[in-house]
Amino acid sequence: MLVVFILKSEGKGYKPIATTMSAKEKMRRLKWYLESRTILPPTQMGFRSSRSCIDSLITIINHVRAFFIRGKVTVAAFLDIQSLR
């Protein structure tokens, strides 16, 4: 909780105003916690800083190439979810 002191309208003293942590701040702290402790796997790209669809594509291409060289098979399933309007 954050407490801010505001000068009273009469100019005599201050009144404390308490604010609770916003949902955005909670998400920022959760994200920091997960990233700092490497809880998420390195292949998790969604909703992470400095990661994009290109990173996911490179990961799957490298995986397929490595398995192809070893004579193994790669199976992948892709799901495209579009919001309903």
BELLIN-V16429 format. One record per helix or strand. SS is the DSSP state (~ for helix, > for strand). FROM is the first residue (numbers start at 0). LEN is the number of residues. If there is no record, write none. Layout:
ss=SS from=FROM len=LEN
ss=SS from=FROM len=LEN
//
This chain:
ss=> from=1 len=6
ss=> from=13 len=6
ss=~ from=22 len=14
ss=~ from=52 len=17
//
